[in-house]
Amino acid sequence: MVATRGARKPGKIAYHSLTMYEQGKFLLIGGSNLGTDNPHIYELDLFTNEWVLDTHQKPSDIESIDEHTASLYDGKIYIFGGNVHGFKSNTMYILDVSTRKWETKECQNVPPERSSHSAVIKDSKIYVFGGKGVDNNKLGDFWVYDISNNSWSEIKVSECDGPISRSGHSSGIFRDYIIIYAGIHELTQELSDMYLYNVKSNSWAMLFEEEHSPVHQNRSINSSFSMSSKHSSDPI
């Protein structure tokens, strides 16, 4: 690995991605601090409590990216969207963790540019929800990227059934469900609701609504989360 060991810690960084690519090892990509970009990629080794500065060649866009998502699948990290050099992006950057080589793939029917969205992986597919559009308007669209055939498709969402538009929310996986939690709908309206999307039945359900949320304070800019079970066929 081409890297500088014992590197100084990244410092104060927000809106980055931190992805565990093997047990105890994480890659930190992008982010910013008061308008100053983090142009580097760092590796954190929890076993040695050491940061490593990765000096492999990378796309110039990755030197200025924040509010993106990073999803690990089969040894590759899929980075989608975010602010790239200050502009909303809908590019998918793919990093092979073992070789540290990057690639981008041309694809038809890509989602509109966005940042501060969420993304989770389920069965070799990346599900992307919401975020902020090019005019910083909140988005409520729902997309899926099929890694196996390099294709995007939109999952139509009715606000009568699914979540309202939002950014800064979190999402996670539980068995056959994608979970969307909280975020911000408008400048003065932060949320605390939770929705479940059933991948098998292509349907939404509300777990709890705003006024009945167990969380007393509404939340935005949440981190992602995940849950797993050995019995994926069990009812929720």
N, C-alpha and C positions, 0 to 999 in steps of 0.2 A: 504494500500500500504506500502510495506517495503521500506523505503527510509530515507535519511538524508536531512532534510529540511534546507534551508539557506546555502546549500553547496557552496563552492567556485566555481566561474564560471569555465567552462572547460578550459579556457586559449586559446592559439593560436593553432588552429587545422585546418588542410586542409584535403581534400579528404574523408570527413566523409559523413554521410547521416543525413538529418534533415526532419522528417516526421510529419505532423500534423495529429494526430489521433482522436482528437475531437476539438471543437471550442476553439481556443486560447491555445491549449496544443500540444507540440511538443516533439518528442523523438530524441535525438542526439545519434548516434551509430557510433563507430569506428573513424577512422581518425588518422592522425599522424602530428608531428611537428619536422622537421629536423631529421627524423629517429626514433623519440621517439613515440611509440604507445600510443593512448588513450585507456586504457583498460576498461573504464567505460561507462555506459549508463546514460545519463542525461535527465531529463525532464525539459522543460521550460514552465512555466505558465505565459502567457502574462497578465493575469488579476492581478496577484500579483507581476509581474516582478521578479520572483524568480526561481532559479535553484534548482532542486531536484536530488540528487544522488540515483539512483535505485540500491538496493543491493540484488535484487532477483538473484537466481542462474542462470547462463547462460552458454552456451557452451564455452569451452576454446578458440575455434577459434574466437569467437566474440571479445576476448580481444586483438586480433591483426588482424584487418581487415581495409582496406581502398580501395578507388577507386571502391567501390561496388555500387549497386543500392538498393533502399528500396521503395517498392510499397505497399500502403495500400488498402486492399479490405476486406469488411465484417468483420471489427474488427481485422484483422490480418495484420501484416507487413511481406512482402515477400522480403527477402534480398538475392540477387543473385550475385555470382561472386566476383570479387575484388581480392586484394592481401591478402592472409591469411597466417600469419607468413612468409611473404616474397615470397610466391609462388602463382601463378595464380590459381584461384578456379572456379569450375562450380557447386558448391553446393548451394542448395536453403535452407536457414534457415527461419523458420516461427515462428514469435512471436505473441502469442495471447495477445492482449493489455490488456484485462480485467483481465486475470489470471496471466499474465507475464510468462507463460510457453512456452518453446521452443520445436520445433520438426523439424526433417528433413525427407524427403521422398525419398525413392529409386525410380528411374525412368529410363526407357529405352530411348535411343536416345537423351541423353542430349547434349547441345551445347559444343564445346570445351572450355577449361578454358580461362578466360579473365578478364581484368580489364579496367577501364575507358570507359566502354560502356554506353549505355542509356537503360532505360526501362520505359514503360508507360502501364497503364491498360485501356483496352477497353472491355466492355461486358464480364467480368470475365476472361479475357485473358491478360497475360503479354507479351508485344512485346519487344524484346531485339534486339538492332542493334549495330553492330560494336564493337569497343574497341581495346585493345592490347592483342595479344596472348602470349603464353609461351616464345616466342623469342622476345617479344616486337614488333613484326610485326603488322601492322595495319590490322584490320579485316573489311570486308564489308558484312558479312553474316547477315541474318535476321531470327530470331526465334520467335516462339510463344509458351507460356506455358499455357495450358488450366487448370485452377484451378479446375474445376468441376471434371475432370477425371484424374488429375495428369499425364499429357502427354505433351511431347515436340514434335514439328514438325518444320522443316525448311521451310521458305518461300523463294523460289529461287529468287535471285536478279540478273538481268543482268546489268552490268555497263553501257550498252547502254541506259537503261531505268531509273535505280535507282541511288542512291548515290554511289560515289566511297568509297573505304575503308577509315576509319577514327577512331580516338579516341578523347576523350575530347570534344565531341559535346553535344548538348542538343536535347531533343525531347519533344514533347507535343501532346495534343489531341485537335482537333477542329472539333466538329460534328462527321462525319464519317472518318476523316482524322488523320493520324499520321504524325507529322511534324518532319523532321530531319534538324537541322540547324548547319552549320559551323563545327568547330573541327580542327583537324590536320591530314593531309594525309601523310606527310613526315616530317622529322626533320626540314626542312627549308620551308615547305609549309603548312601554316595555311589557313583555308578556310573561306568563307563567303557566301556560296551558301545555298539554301533552297529547300527541296524536300517534296512532299506530297504523302503519301501512302493512297489510298482509300481502306478501309477495306472491303467494300461491293463488289467492282469490282476487288479487288486484282490487282491493277494497280498503277504505279508511275507516277507522273507529276512533272516537275521542275517549281517551283514558280519563282525563279530567279537564274541565273547562276553567276559564279564567277565575270566576268568582268562587269556584270550589277547589282551587289548587291548594295542596297542603303546604306550599311555599308561600310565606307571608310577604316576601318582597319579590317583585318581578325582576327578571334577569335578562341581560343581553351579553353578547360577546362571551358565550359559554365555550368550554372545551368540549371535544368529542368524548364519547364514552362507548364502551362495549360490554356486553354480557354474553355468557355462553352457558350451554346446558348439554349434558351427555344425552339427554332424551329430547331430541329436537322435535319429535312428533307429539310431545305432551301438550295439552291445551294450556293457554296462558292463564 
